């Protein structure tokens, strides 16, 4: 019985989805239709569907206050399955305002 439990635990660990965390420097472009938009120095557009509550307490991203401000954006990638289809969403986990 212990062997089965150990093997099951190892398999769950190996095949569990891993949330990958990344950090970028980007300018906040605004919020529209449930998405937060940022653009980096290479003009690459980043779209975030979610922001952790602690971040929103510090930065009201739905207002115009932080538009065109540069941030260090830390985010994680979350893989989800909805109706047998795989989706990737991006969640902001931390923001640091870069003072220029």
Phi, psi and omega in degrees: 000320179297322180298316180297318180296317180294315180297316179298317179298317180296316180296318178297320179295316183292325185256005177289141179295140181253126176276119182268130180256134179226161177228136177226164169250125185206159179265134180283123182264338179134180183240132178206131175051044176081010182232138177260128185249135176226149177231131180271182184293344177266010183064024173278133181269133177242131180242127181241129182271339183220152175224134180296147185303321180299325179291317181292335176293326182274323183233115178278088185285349178277346176270174179274359187305320187256005177297141181067017175260146181267136182229154163267116185250121174254130183216162177238153177262129181238125177267129180230153175241123179231123181051048178064019176240138180275134177231145175248128175235158184240128185240123177285125181255339179201146175227139174229121179289129179265119180271127182256000000 
